[in-house]
Amino acid sequence: MMANHYRSTIADIIQKFDNNRLSRPTYEAISWVGLGVLDKDKGLTTIAWDNLTLEQKTGINNLIRDNFYNGSSNCN
């Protein structure tokens, strides 16, 4: 329930904080971090994540991988 309700709000906040550098789908994908897969080792996921198609999950995971974990960083 939380994942469905707060994803847009989380994406809005991230997008504003990031000064709109990335595409909206990227911010929406990043909003899934912590809301989709609860425990990868145990295979625990949320109902909202389970209700997505395989294509949607793959797209989200790719955007997260490319922009959240492996993306550019301005941190020094």
All heavy atoms as a GROMACS GRO file, in nm:
protein
  607
    1MET      N    1   0.082  -0.118   0.000
    1MET     CA    2   0.000   0.000   0.000
    1MET      C    3   0.087   0.126   0.000
    1MET      O    4   0.062   0.220  -0.073
    1MET     CB    5  -0.090  -0.002   0.124
    1MET     CG    6  -0.220   0.065   0.103
    1MET     SD    7  -0.333   0.011   0.231
    1MET     CE    8  -0.353   0.162   0.317
    2MET      N    9   0.191   0.124   0.082
    2MET     CA   10   0.280   0.239   0.090
    2MET      C   11   0.350   0.264  -0.043
    2MET      O   12   0.363   0.378  -0.086
    2MET     CB   13   0.385   0.214   0.198
    2MET     CG   14   0.412   0.332   0.284
    2MET     SD   15   0.519   0.280   0.417
    2MET     CE   16   0.647   0.397   0.394
    3ALA      N   17   0.394   0.157  -0.108
    3ALA     CA   18   0.465   0.171  -0.235
    3ALA      C   19   0.375   0.238  -0.338
    3ALA      O   20   0.418   0.331  -0.408
    3ALA     CB   21   0.512   0.035  -0.284
    4ASN      N   22   0.252   0.195  -0.348
    4ASN     CA   23   0.160   0.254  -0.445
    4ASN      C   24   0.128   0.400  -0.412
    4ASN      O   25   0.117   0.483  -0.501
    4ASN     CB   26   0.030   0.175  -0.451
    4ASN     CG   27   0.044   0.049  -0.533
    4ASN    OD1   28   0.125   0.043  -0.625
    4ASN    ND2   29  -0.033  -0.051  -0.500
    5HIS      N   30   0.116   0.430  -0.286
    5HIS     CA   31   0.074   0.564  -0.245
    5HIS      C   32   0.187   0.668  -0.253
    5HIS      O   33   0.164   0.781  -0.292
    5HIS     CB   34   0.019   0.559  -0.102
    5HIS     CG   35  -0.034   0.689  -0.054
    5HIS    ND1   36  -0.152   0.742  -0.100
    5HIS    CD2   37   0.016   0.778   0.034
    5HIS    CE1   38  -0.173   0.858  -0.041
    5HIS    NE2   39  -0.073   0.883   0.040
    6TYR      N   40   0.308   0.630  -0.216
    6TYR     CA   41   0.415   0.728  -0.200
    6TYR      C   42   0.516   0.736  -0.314
    6TYR      O   43   0.600   0.826  -0.313
    6TYR     CB   44   0.490   0.703  -0.069
    6TYR     CG   45   0.409   0.744   0.051
    6TYR    CD1   46   0.355   0.648   0.134
    6TYR    CD2   47   0.385   0.878   0.078
    6TYR    CE1   48   0.279   0.684   0.244
    6TYR    CE2   49   0.308   0.915   0.188
    6TYR     CZ   50   0.256   0.818   0.271
    6TYR     OH   51   0.181   0.854   0.378
    7ARG      N   52   0.511   0.646  -0.411
    7ARG     CA   53   0.611   0.649  -0.519
    7ARG      C   54   0.615   0.782  -0.592
    7ARG      O   55   0.723   0.836  -0.616
    7ARG     CB   56   0.586   0.536  -0.618
    7ARG     CG   57   0.651   0.408  -0.580
    7ARG     CD   58   0.652   0.304  -0.690
    7ARG     NE   59   0.556   0.324  -0.796
    7ARG     CZ   60   0.434   0.271  -0.800
    7ARG    NH1   61   0.391   0.196  -0.702
    7ARG    NH2   62   0.355   0.294  -0.903
    8SER      N   63   0.502   0.838  -0.627
    8SER     CA   64   0.500   0.966  -0.698
    8SER      C   65   0.556   1.078  -0.612
    8SER      O   66   0.632   1.163  -0.662
    8SER     CB   67   0.358   1.002  -0.743
    8SER     OG   68   0.316   0.914  -0.844
    9THR      N   69   0.522   1.078  -0.486
    9THR     CA   70   0.572   1.181  -0.395
    9THR      C   71   0.724   1.170  -0.381
    9THR      O   72   0.796   1.270  -0.387
    9THR     CB   73   0.506   1.168  -0.256
    9THR    OG1   74   0.364   1.180  -0.272
    9THR    CG2   75   0.556   1.273  -0.160
   10ILE      N   76   0.774   1.049  -0.365
   10ILE     CA   77   0.918   1.026  -0.354
   10ILE      C   78   0.987   1.070  -0.482
   10ILE      O   79   1.090   1.138  -0.478
   10ILE     CB   80   0.948   0.879  -0.321
   10ILE    CG1   81   0.899   0.846  -0.179
   10ILE    CG2   82   1.096   0.848  -0.336
   10ILE    CD1   83   0.896   0.699  -0.146
   11ALA      N   84   0.931   1.033  -0.597
   11ALA     CA   85   0.989   1.072  -0.726
   11ALA      C   86   0.991   1.224  -0.740
   11ALA      O   87   1.090   1.282  -0.788
   11ALA     CB   88   0.913   1.008  -0.841
   12ASP      N   89   0.884   1.292  -0.698
   12ASP     CA   90   0.878   1.439  -0.703
   12ASP      C   91   0.990   1.502  -0.621
   12ASP      O   92   1.057   1.596  -0.665
   12ASP     CB   93   0.744   1.491  -0.651
   12ASP     CG   94   0.627   1.459  -0.742
   12ASP    OD1   95   0.649   1.425  -0.860
   12ASP    OD2   96   0.512   1.468  -0.693
   13ILE      N   97   1.010   1.451  -0.501
   13ILE     CA   98   1.112   1.506  -0.411
   13ILE      C   99   1.252   1.483  -0.468
   13ILE      O  100   1.334   1.576  -0.469
   13ILE     CB  101   1.099   1.443  -0.270
   13ILE    CG1  102   0.967   1.489  -0.206
   13ILE    CG2  103   1.219   1.477  -0.183
   13ILE    CD1  104   0.928   1.411  -0.083
   14ILE      N  105   1.279   1.363  -0.516
   14ILE     CA  106   1.410   1.333  -0.574
   14ILE      C  107   1.435   1.421  -0.696
   14ILE      O  108   1.544   1.477  -0.713
   14ILE     CB  109   1.420   1.184  -0.613
   14ILE    CG1  110   1.409   1.095  -0.489
   14ILE    CG2  111   1.552   1.156  -0.686
   14ILE    CD1  112   1.388   0.948  -0.523
   15GLN      N  113   1.335   1.436  -0.781
   15GLN     CA  114   1.348   1.516  -0.902
   15GLN      C  115   1.378   1.663  -0.867
   15GLN      O  116   1.466   1.725  -0.928
   15GLN     CB  117   1.221   1.505  -0.985
   15GLN     CG  118   1.231   1.572  -1.121
   15GLN     CD  119   1.109   1.542  -1.207
   15GLN    OE1  120   1.012   1.482  -1.163
   15GLN    NE2  121   1.115   1.585  -1.331
   16LYS      N  122   1.307   1.716  -0.770
   16LYS     CA  123   1.330   1.855  -0.730
   16LYS      C  124   1.469   1.871  -0.669
   16LYS      O  125   1.542   1.966  -0.701
   16LYS     CB  126   1.222   1.899  -0.632
   16LYS     CG  127   1.229   2.044  -0.597
   16LYS     CD  128   1.111   2.088  -0.514
   16LYS     CE  129   1.121   2.237  -0.485
   16LYS     NZ  130   1.006   2.284  -0.410
   17PHE      N  131   1.506   1.780  -0.582
   17PHE     CA  132   1.638   1.785  -0.518
   17PHE      C  133   1.750   1.775  -0.621
   17PHE      O  134   1.855   1.838  -0.607
   17PHE     CB  135   1.649   1.671  -0.416
   17PHE     CG  136   1.780   1.668  -0.343
   17PHE    CD1  137   1.805   1.755  -0.239
   17PHE    CD2  138   1.877   1.576  -0.379
   17PHE    CE1  139   1.927   1.753  -0.171
   17PHE    CE2  140   1.999   1.573  -0.311
   17PHE     CZ  141   2.022   1.661  -0.207
   18ASP      N  142   1.727   1.698  -0.726
   18ASP     CA  143   1.829   1.674  -0.830
   18ASP      C  144   1.824   1.779  -0.941
   18ASP      O  145   1.896   1.768  -1.040
   18ASP     CB  146   1.807   1.534  -0.888
   18ASP     CG  147   1.924   1.485  -0.969
   18ASP    OD1  148   2.039   1.500  -0.923
   18ASP    OD2  149   1.902   1.432  -1.079
   19ASN      N  150   1.738   1.877  -0.928
   19ASN     CA  151   1.725   1.985  -1.028
   19ASN      C  152   1.689   1.933  -1.167
   19ASN      O  153   1.739   1.984  -1.268
   19ASN     CB  154   1.851   2.071  -1.034
   19ASN     CG  155   1.873   2.149  -0.907
   19ASN    OD1  156   1.780   2.206  -0.852
   19ASN    ND2  157   1.996   2.150  -0.858
   20ASN      N  158   1.606   1.831  -1.172
   20ASN     CA  159   1.553   1.778  -1.300
   20ASN      C  160   1.661   1.734  -1.399
   20ASN      O  161   1.642   1.746  -1.519
   20ASN     CB  162   1.462   1.882  -1.366
   20ASN     CG  163   1.348   1.920  -1.279
   20ASN    OD1  164   1.270   1.836  -1.236
   20ASN    ND2  165   1.337   2.048  -1.248
   21ARG      N  166   1.772   1.682  -1.352
   21ARG     CA  167   1.880   1.641  -1.442
   21ARG      C  168   1.846   1.516  -1.522
   21ARG      O  169   1.898   1.497  -1.631
   21ARG     CB  170   2.009   1.612  -1.364
   21ARG     CG  171   2.078   1.732  -1.306
   21ARG     CD  172   2.210   1.699  -1.237
   21ARG     NE  173   2.208   1.576  -1.158
   21ARG     CZ  174   2.277   1.466  -1.190
   21ARG    NH1  175   2.353   1.461  -1.295
   21ARG    NH2  176   2.269   1.360  -1.112
   22LEU      N  177   1.762   1.431  -1.470
   22LEU     CA  178   1.731   1.303  -1.533
   22LEU      C  179   1.587   1.300  -1.582
   22LEU      O  180   1.508   1.388  -1.552
   22LEU     CB  181   1.756   1.190  -1.433
   22LEU     CG  182   1.895   1.186  -1.368
   22LEU    CD1  183   1.900   1.084  -1.257
   22LEU    CD2  184   2.000   1.158  -1.474
   23SER      N  185   1.554   1.196  -1.655
   23SER     CA  186   1.416   1.182  -1.705
   23SER      C  187   1.321   1.145  -1.591
   23SER      O  188   1.362   1.088  -1.490
   23SER     CB  189   1.411   1.074  -1.813
   23SER     OG  190   1.434   0.946  -1.755
   24ARG      N  191   1.194   1.177  -1.608
   24ARG     CA  192   1.093   1.143  -1.506
   24ARG      C  193   1.088   0.993  -1.480
   24ARG      O  194   1.082   0.952  -1.363
   24ARG     CB  195   0.955   1.197  -1.549
   24ARG     CG  196   0.845   1.164  -1.452
   24ARG     CD  197   0.867   1.228  -1.318
   24ARG     NE  198   0.765   1.183  -1.224
   24ARG     CZ  199   0.748   1.233  -1.104
   24ARG    NH1  200   0.825   1.331  -1.061
   24ARG    NH2  201   0.655   1.187  -1.026
   25PRO      N  202   1.094   0.907  -1.584
   25PRO     CA  203   1.094   0.763  -1.555
   25PRO      C  204   1.210   0.719  -1.466
   25PRO      O  205   1.196   0.624  -1.388
   25PRO     CB  206   1.102   0.699  -1.693
   25PRO     CG  207   1.042   0.800  -1.785
   25PRO     CD  208   1.084   0.933  -1.728
   26THR      N  209   1.323   0.788  -1.475
   26THR     CA  210   1.437   0.754  -1.390
   26THR      C  211   1.404   0.784  -1.244
   26THR      O  212   1.431   0.702  -1.156
   26THR     CB  213   1.564   0.828  -1.434
   26THR    OG1  214   1.592   0.792  -1.569
   26THR    CG2  215   1.682   0.795  -1.345
   27TYR      N  216   1.346   0.899  -1.217
   27TYR     CA  217   1.308   0.933  -1.079
   27TYR      C  218   1.201   0.837  -1.027
   27TYR      O  219   1.204   0.798  -0.910
   27TYR     CB  220   1.260   1.077  -1.070
   27TYR     CG  221   1.367   1.177  -1.103
   27TYR    CD1  222   1.359   1.254  -1.218
   27TYR    CD2  223   1.478   1.193  -1.022
   27TYR    CE1  224   1.458   1.346  -1.250
   27TYR    CE2  225   1.578   1.285  -1.053
   27TYR     CZ  226   1.567   1.360  -1.168
   27TYR     OH  227   1.666   1.449  -1.200
   28GLU      N  228   1.109   0.799  -1.113
   28GLU     CA  229   1.006   0.704  -1.072
   28GLU      C  230   1.068   0.567  -1.042
   28GLU      O  231   1.028   0.499  -0.947
   28GLU     CB  232   0.899   0.693  -1.180
   28GLU     CG  233   0.816   0.821  -1.189
   28GLU     CD  234   0.720   0.823  -1.307
   28GLU    OE1  235   0.716   0.725  -1.384
   28GLU    OE2  236   0.650   0.924  -1.321
   29ALA      N  237   1.167   0.527  -1.121
   29ALA     CA  238   1.236   0.400  -1.096
   29ALA      C  239   1.312   0.406  -0.964
   29ALA      O  240   1.305   0.312  -0.883
   29ALA     CB  241   1.331   0.368  -1.211
   30ILE      N  242   1.382   0.515  -0.941
   30ILE     CA  243   1.459   0.530  -0.817
   30ILE      C  244   1.366   0.526  -0.695
   30ILE      O  245   1.404   0.476  -0.589
   30ILE     CB  246   1.545   0.658  -0.820
   30ILE    CG1  247   1.656   0.642  -0.926
   30ILE    CG2  248   1.605   0.688  -0.683
   30ILE    CD1  249   1.732   0.769  -0.955
   31SER      N  250   1.244   0.574  -0.712
   31SER     CA  251   1.149   0.572  -0.600
   31SER      C  252   1.115   0.430  -0.556
   31SER      O  253   1.066   0.409  -0.445
   31SER     CB  254   1.022   0.650  -0.634
   31SER     OG  255   0.941   0.579  -0.725
   32TRP      N  256   1.141   0.332  -0.641
   32TRP     CA  257   1.116   0.192  -0.606
   32TRP      C  258   1.220   0.136  -0.510
   32TRP      O  259   1.196   0.033  -0.446
   32TRP     CB  260   1.112   0.104  -0.731
   32TRP     CG  261   0.979   0.101  -0.797
   32TRP    CD1  262   0.942   0.168  -0.910
   32TRP    CD2  263   0.865   0.027  -0.755
   32TRP    NE1  264   0.812   0.140  -0.939
   32TRP    CE2  265   0.762   0.053  -0.846
   32TRP    CE3  266   0.840  -0.059  -0.649
   32TRP    CZ2  267   0.636  -0.004  -0.834
   32TRP    CZ3  268   0.714  -0.116  -0.638
   32TRP    CH2  269   0.614  -0.087  -0.729
   33VAL      N  270   1.336   0.200  -0.499
   33VAL     CA  271   1.441   0.149  -0.410
   33VAL      C  272   1.385   0.144  -0.268
   33VAL      O  273   1.344   0.244  -0.213
   33VAL     CB  274   1.569   0.235  -0.417
   33VAL    CG1  275   1.672   0.188  -0.314
   33VAL    CG2  276   1.628   0.232  -0.557
   34GLY      N  277   1.381   0.027  -0.211
   34GLY     CA  278   1.326   0.009  -0.077
   34GLY      C  279   1.177  -0.014  -0.073
   34GLY      O  280   1.123  -0.051   0.030
   35LEU      N  281   1.109   0.007  -0.186
   35LEU     CA  282   0.964  -0.014  -0.189
   35LEU      C  283   0.924  -0.138  -0.268
   35LEU      O  284   0.808  -0.176  -0.268
   35LEU     CB  285   0.894   0.108  -0.250
   35LEU     CG  286   0.906   0.238  -0.172
   35LEU    CD1  287   0.840   0.352  -0.250
   35LEU    CD2  288   0.844   0.225  -0.035
   36GLY      N  289   1.018  -0.198  -0.338
   36GLY     CA  290   0.986  -0.314  -0.420
   36GLY      C  291   1.041  -0.442  -0.362
   36GLY      O  292   0.968  -0.530  -0.318
   37VAL      N  293   1.172  -0.451  -0.358
   37VAL     CA  294   1.239  -0.569  -0.305
   37VAL      C  295   1.277  -0.541  -0.161
   37VAL      O  296   1.355  -0.450  -0.133
   37VAL     CB  297   1.364  -0.604  -0.390
   37VAL    CG1  298   1.435  -0.725  -0.332
   37VAL    CG2  299   1.324  -0.629  -0.534
   38LEU      N  300   1.221  -0.618  -0.071
   38LEU     CA  301   1.246  -0.597   0.072
   38LEU      C  302   1.369  -0.672   0.119
   38LEU      O  303   1.446  -0.622   0.200
   38LEU     CB  304   1.124  -0.639   0.153
   38LEU     CG  305   0.993  -0.568   0.117
   38LEU    CD1  306   0.877  -0.628   0.194
   38LEU    CD2  307   1.005  -0.420   0.145
   39ASP      N  308   1.387  -0.794   0.071
   39ASP     CA  309   1.503  -0.876   0.107
   39ASP      C  310   1.536  -0.965  -0.011
   39ASP      O  311   1.470  -1.067  -0.032
   39ASP     CB  312   1.475  -0.958   0.232
   39ASP     CG  313   1.598  -1.029   0.287
   39ASP    OD1  314   1.689  -1.063   0.207
   39ASP    OD2  315   1.604  -1.050   0.409
   40LYS      N  316   1.636  -0.925  -0.087
   40LYS     CA  317   1.672  -0.998  -0.210
   40LYS      C  318   1.713  -1.141  -0.179
   40LYS      O  319   1.675  -1.234  -0.249
   40LYS     CB  320   1.784  -0.924  -0.282
   40LYS     CG  321   1.816  -0.979  -0.417
   40LYS     CD  322   1.918  -0.895  -0.487
   40LYS     CE  323   1.944  -0.946  -0.627
   40LYS     NZ  324   2.041  -0.863  -0.698
   41ASP      N  325   1.789  -1.160  -0.072
   41ASP     CA  326   1.837  -1.294  -0.037
   41ASP      C  327   1.724  -1.390  -0.002
   41ASP      O  328   1.730  -1.509  -0.031
   41ASP     CB  329   1.936  -1.287   0.079
   41ASP     CG  330   2.064  -1.213   0.042
   41ASP    OD1  331   2.101  -1.214  -0.078
   41ASP    OD2  332   2.127  -1.154   0.132
   42LYS      N  333   1.620  -1.337   0.060
   42LYS     CA  334   1.506  -1.420   0.100
   42LYS      C  335   1.393  -1.416  -0.002
   42LYS      O  336   1.292  -1.483   0.015
   42LYS     CB  337   1.454  -1.376   0.236
   42LYS     CG  338   1.552  -1.401   0.349
   42LYS     CD  339   1.495  -1.358   0.481
   42LYS     CE  340   1.596  -1.381   0.591
   42LYS     NZ  341   1.545  -1.334   0.721
   43GLY      N  342   1.409  -1.333  -0.106
   43GLY     CA  343   1.306  -1.323  -0.209
   43GLY      C  344   1.180  -1.252  -0.162
   43GLY      O  345   1.072  -1.276  -0.216
   44LEU      N  346   1.193  -1.164  -0.063
   44LEU     CA  347   1.076  -1.091  -0.012
   44LEU      C  348   1.054  -0.964  -0.093
   44LEU      O  349   1.144  -0.881  -0.106
   44LEU     CB  350   1.096  -1.055   0.135
   44LEU     CG  351   1.107  -1.172   0.233
   44LEU    CD1  352   1.139  -1.121   0.372
   44LEU    CD2  353   0.979  -1.253   0.234
   45THR      N  354   0.934  -0.949  -0.145
   45THR     CA  355   0.898  -0.832  -0.224
   45THR      C  356   0.762  -0.780  -0.178
   45THR      O  357   0.689  -0.848  -0.108
   45THR     CB  358   0.890  -0.867  -0.375
   45THR    OG1  359   0.796  -0.974  -0.392
   45THR    CG2  360   1.026  -0.909  -0.429
   46THR      N  361   0.730  -0.657  -0.221
   46THR     CA  362   0.600  -0.599  -0.186
   46THR      C  363   0.495  -0.645  -0.288
   46THR      O  364   0.527  -0.686  -0.400
   46THR     CB  365   0.606  -0.446  -0.186
   46THR    OG1  366   0.637  -0.400  -0.317
   46THR    CG2  367   0.709  -0.394  -0.087
   47ILE      N  368   0.371  -0.633  -0.250
   47ILE     CA  369   0.260  -0.667  -0.340
   47ILE      C  370   0.263  -0.576  -0.463
   47ILE      O  371   0.240  -0.620  -0.575
   47ILE     CB  372   0.125  -0.658  -0.266
   47ILE    CG1  373   0.118  -0.767  -0.159
   47ILE    CG2  374   0.008  -0.670  -0.364
   47ILE    CD1  375   0.000  -0.753  -0.064
   48ALA      N  376   0.294  -0.447  -0.440
   48ALA     CA  377   0.300  -0.353  -0.552
   48ALA      C  378   0.405  -0.398  -0.655
   48ALA      O  379   0.381  -0.393  -0.775
   48ALA     CB  380   0.333  -0.213  -0.502
   49TRP      N  381   0.521  -0.443  -0.608
   49TRP     CA  382   0.626  -0.492  -0.697
   49TRP      C  383   0.580  -0.619  -0.769
   49TRP      O  384   0.598  -0.635  -0.889
   49TRP     CB  385   0.753  -0.518  -0.618
   49TRP     CG  386   0.868  -0.563  -0.702
   49TRP    CD1  387   0.915  -0.690  -0.715
   49TRP    CD2  388   0.949  -0.482  -0.788
   49TRP    NE1  389   1.022  -0.692  -0.802
   49TRP    CE2  390   1.044  -0.566  -0.848
   49TRP    CE3  391   0.950  -0.346  -0.819
   49TRP    CZ2  392   1.139  -0.519  -0.938
   49TRP    CZ3  393   1.046  -0.300  -0.908
   49TRP    CH2  394   1.138  -0.385  -0.966
   50ASP      N  395   0.517  -0.708  -0.695
   50ASP     CA  396   0.468  -0.833  -0.753
   50ASP      C  397   0.363  -0.810  -0.861
   50ASP      O  398   0.349  -0.891  -0.952
   50ASP     CB  399   0.410  -0.924  -0.644
   50ASP     CG  400   0.515  -0.973  -0.546
   50ASP    OD1  401   0.636  -0.969  -0.579
   50ASP    OD2  402   0.476  -1.014  -0.435
   51ASN      N  403   0.290  -0.700  -0.851
   51ASN     CA  404   0.185  -0.671  -0.949
   51ASN      C  405   0.238  -0.612  -1.080
   51ASN      O  406   0.162  -0.597  -1.175
   51ASN     CB  407   0.081  -0.576  -0.888
   51ASN     CG  408  -0.008  -0.646  -0.788
   51ASN    OD1  409  -0.027  -0.768  -0.792
   51ASN    ND2  410  -0.060  -0.571  -0.694
   52LEU      N  411   0.367  -0.578  -1.084
   52LEU     CA  412   0.426  -0.526  -1.208
   52LEU      C  413   0.455  -0.640  -1.304
   52LEU      O  414   0.479  -0.753  -1.263
   52LEU     CB  415   0.557  -0.452  -1.178
   52LEU     CG  416   0.549  -0.327  -1.091
   52LEU    CD1  417   0.688  -0.273  -1.064
   52LEU    CD2  418   0.462  -0.221  -1.156
   53THR      N  419   0.458  -0.606  -1.432
   53THR     CA  420   0.495  -0.707  -1.532
   53THR      C  421   0.645  -0.727  -1.528
   53THR      O  422   0.720  -0.642  -1.476
   53THR     CB  423   0.454  -0.663  -1.674
   53THR    OG1  424   0.531  -0.548  -1.710
   53THR    CG2  425   0.305  -0.633  -1.683
   54LEU      N  426   0.692  -0.835  -1.587
   54LEU     CA  427   0.835  -0.861  -1.595
   54LEU      C  428   0.906  -0.749  -1.670
   54LEU      O  429   1.014  -0.705  -1.631
   54LEU     CB  430   0.862  -0.996  -1.663
   54LEU     CG  431   1.009  -1.035  -1.678
   54LEU    CD1  432   1.078  -1.041  -1.543
   54LEU    CD2  433   1.020  -1.168  -1.750
   55GLU      N  434   0.842  -0.698  -1.775
   55GLU     CA  435   0.901  -0.589  -1.852
   55GLU      C  436   0.916  -0.461  -1.767
   55GLU      O  437   1.016  -0.392  -1.776
   55GLU     CB  438   0.818  -0.559  -1.978
   55GLU     CG  439   0.821  -0.669  -2.082
   55GLU     CD  440   0.730  -0.788  -2.049
   55GLU    OE1  441   0.636  -0.775  -1.966
   55GLU    OE2  442   0.755  -0.896  -2.104
   56GLN      N  443   0.814  -0.432  -1.686
   56GLN     CA  444   0.821  -0.315  -1.599
   56GLN      C  445   0.932  -0.330  -1.496
   56GLN      O  446   1.010  -0.237  -1.472
   56GLN     CB  447   0.687  -0.292  -1.527
   56GLN     CG  448   0.577  -0.244  -1.619
   56GLN     CD  449   0.442  -0.244  -1.549
   56GLN    OE1  450   0.402  -0.341  -1.486
   56GLN    NE2  451   0.370  -0.132  -1.561
   57LYS      N  452   0.941  -0.447  -1.434
   57LYS     CA  453   1.046  -0.472  -1.335
   57LYS      C  454   1.184  -0.461  -1.397
   57LYS      O  455   1.274  -0.400  -1.338
   57LYS     CB  456   1.028  -0.611  -1.274
   57LYS     CG  457   0.906  -0.626  -1.186
   57LYS     CD  458   0.893  -0.769  -1.139
   57LYS     CE  459   0.763  -0.792  -1.067
   57LYS     NZ  460   0.744  -0.931  -1.028
   58THR      N  461   1.200  -0.516  -1.516
   58THR     CA  462   1.329  -0.510  -1.585
   58THR      C  463   1.366  -0.365  -1.616
   58THR      O  464   1.480  -0.323  -1.592
   58THR     CB  465   1.326  -0.594  -1.714
   58THR    OG1  466   1.297  -0.730  -1.679
   58THR    CG2  467   1.457  -0.587  -1.789
   59GLY      N  468   1.271  -0.288  -1.666
   59GLY     CA  469   1.296  -0.148  -1.697
   59GLY      C  470   1.335  -0.069  -1.573
   59GLY      O  471   1.429   0.012  -1.576
   60ILE      N  472   1.263  -0.090  -1.465
   60ILE     CA  473   1.292  -0.021  -1.339
   60ILE      C  474   1.431  -0.061  -1.289
   60ILE      O  475   1.512   0.025  -1.253
   60ILE     CB  476   1.185  -0.052  -1.233
   60ILE    CG1  477   1.053   0.015  -1.272
   60ILE    CG2  478   1.230  -0.010  -1.093
   60ILE    CD1  479   0.932  -0.034  -1.195
   61ASN      N  480   1.460  -0.190  -1.288
   61ASN     CA  481   1.590  -0.236  -1.241
   61ASN      C  482   1.704  -0.180  -1.326
   61ASN      O  483   1.810  -0.145  -1.273
   61ASN     CB  484   1.595  -0.389  -1.237
   61ASN     CG  485   1.520  -0.445  -1.119
   61ASN    OD1  486   1.512  -0.383  -1.013
   61ASN    ND2  487   1.464  -0.563  -1.136
   62ASN      N  488   1.683  -0.172  -1.457
   62ASN     CA  489   1.786  -0.117  -1.545
   62ASN      C  490   1.810   0.031  -1.516
   62ASN      O  491   1.925   0.076  -1.511
   62ASN     CB  492   1.751  -0.138  -1.692
   62ASN     CG  493   1.762  -0.282  -1.735
   62ASN    OD1  494   1.827  -0.363  -1.669
   62ASN    ND2  495   1.698  -0.316  -1.845
   63LEU      N  496   1.703   0.108  -1.500
   63LEU     CA  497   1.718   0.250  -1.469
   63LEU      C  498   1.786   0.271  -1.333
   63LEU      O  499   1.871   0.359  -1.319
   63LEU     CB  500   1.583   0.321  -1.472
   63LEU     CG  501   1.524   0.348  -1.610
   63LEU    CD1  502   1.380   0.395  -1.599
   63LEU    CD2  503   1.608   0.450  -1.684
   64ILE      N  504   1.750   0.191  -1.236
   64ILE     CA  505   1.813   0.201  -1.105
   64ILE      C  506   1.961   0.168  -1.116
   64ILE      O  507   2.047   0.242  -1.066
   64ILE     CB  508   1.744   0.109  -1.002
   64ILE    CG1  509   1.604   0.161  -0.970
   64ILE    CG2  510   1.828   0.096  -0.875
   64ILE    CD1  511   1.519   0.064  -0.890
   65ARG      N  512   1.992   0.059  -1.183
   65ARG     CA  513   2.132   0.017  -1.199
   65ARG      C  514   2.213   0.125  -1.270
   65ARG      O  515   2.321   0.163  -1.226
   65ARG     CB  516   2.140  -0.114  -1.277
   65ARG     CG  517   2.284  -0.166  -1.295
   65ARG     CD  518   2.296  -0.270  -1.404
   65ARG     NE  519   2.262  -0.209  -1.532
   65ARG     CZ  520   2.177  -0.261  -1.620
   65ARG    NH1  521   2.116  -0.374  -1.597
   65ARG    NH2  522   2.152  -0.198  -1.733
   66ASP      N  523   2.161   0.178  -1.379
   66ASP     CA  524   2.235   0.273  -1.461
   66ASP      C  525   2.249   0.411  -1.398
   66ASP      O  526   2.348   0.480  -1.421
   66ASP     CB  527   2.168   0.288  -1.599
   66ASP     CG  528   2.175   0.160  -1.681
   66ASP    OD1  529   2.255   0.069  -1.646
   66ASP    OD2  530   2.100   0.151  -1.779
   67ASN      N  531   2.151   0.453  -1.320
   67ASN     CA  532   2.150   0.591  -1.269
   67ASN      C  533   2.168   0.603  -1.119
   67ASN      O  534   2.209   0.708  -1.071
   67ASN     CB  535   2.020   0.661  -1.308
   67ASN     CG  536   2.010   0.679  -1.457
   67ASN    OD1  537   2.078   0.763  -1.513
   67ASN    ND2  538   1.929   0.598  -1.522
   68PHE      N  539   2.138   0.500  -1.046
   68PHE     CA  540   2.145   0.509  -0.900
   68PHE      C  541   2.274   0.447  -0.848
   68PHE      O  542   2.346   0.507  -0.771
   68PHE     CB  543   2.023   0.440  -0.839
   68PHE     CG  544   2.008   0.462  -0.691
   68PHE    CD1  545   1.970   0.586  -0.642
   68PHE    CD2  546   2.027   0.360  -0.602
   68PHE    CE1  547   1.955   0.606  -0.506
   68PHE    CE2  548   2.012   0.379  -0.467
   68PHE     CZ  549   1.975   0.501  -0.418
   69TYR      N  550   2.305   0.328  -0.894
   69TYR     CA  551   2.424   0.257  -0.847
   69TYR      C  552   2.548   0.286  -0.932
   69TYR      O  553   2.657   0.297  -0.880
   69TYR     CB  554   2.399   0.107  -0.841
   69TYR     CG  555   2.295   0.070  -0.738
   69TYR    CD1  556   2.175   0.011  -0.775
   69TYR    CD2  557   2.316   0.095  -0.603
   69TYR    CE1  558   2.081  -0.022  -0.680
   69TYR    CE2  559   2.221   0.063  -0.508
   69TYR     CZ  560   2.103   0.004  -0.547
   69TYR     OH  561   2.009  -0.028  -0.454
   70ASN      N  562   2.530   0.299  -1.064
   70ASN     CA  563   2.645   0.316  -1.153
   70ASN      C  564   2.648   0.452  -1.221
   70ASN      O  565   2.731   0.475  -1.306
   70ASN     CB  566   2.642   0.207  -1.263
   70ASN     CG  567   2.655   0.068  -1.204
   70ASN    OD1  568   2.719   0.048  -1.102
   70ASN    ND2  569   2.593  -0.028  -1.269
   71GLY      N  570   2.559   0.540  -1.186
   71GLY     CA  571   2.551   0.670  -1.252
   71GLY      C  572   2.664   0.763  -1.212
   71GLY      O  573   2.745   0.733  -1.124
   72SER      N  574   2.668   0.876  -1.278
   72SER     CA  575   2.770   0.974  -1.248
   72SER      C  576   2.745   1.035  -1.110
   72SER      O  577   2.634   1.040  -1.062
   72SER     CB  578   2.772   1.084  -1.353
   72SER     OG  579   2.649   1.150  -1.353
   73SER      N  580   2.852   1.081  -1.049
   73SER     CA  581   2.840   1.141  -0.916
   73SER      C  582   2.923   1.268  -0.913
   73SER      O  583   3.035   1.272  -0.962
   73SER     CB  584   2.890   1.044  -0.810
   73SER     OG  585   2.893   1.107  -0.685
   74ASN      N  586   2.868   1.372  -0.855
   74ASN     CA  587   2.941   1.496  -0.836
   74ASN      C  588   2.998   1.507  -0.696
   74ASN      O  589   3.045   1.613  -0.656
   74ASN     CB  590   2.849   1.616  -0.864
   74ASN     CG  591   2.807   1.621  -1.010
   74ASN    OD1  592   2.882   1.580  -1.097
   74ASN    ND2  593   2.688   1.671  -1.035
   75CYS      N  594   2.990   1.398  -0.620
   75CYS     CA  595   3.039   1.400  -0.482
   75CYS      C  596   3.192   1.394  -0.483
   75CYS      O  597   3.254   1.322  -0.560
   75CYS     CB  598   2.986   1.281  -0.404
   75CYS     SG  599   2.807   1.281  -0.391
   76ASN      N  600   3.252   1.471  -0.396
   76ASN     CA  601   3.399   1.470  -0.382
   76ASN      C  602   3.438   1.422  -0.244
   76ASN      O  603   3.375   1.434  -0.151
   76ASN     CB  604   3.456   1.611  -0.404
   76ASN     CG  605   3.435   1.655  -0.548
   76ASN    OD1  606   3.449   1.576  -0.639
   76ASN    ND2  607   3.402   1.782  -0.564
   0.00000   0.00000   0.00000
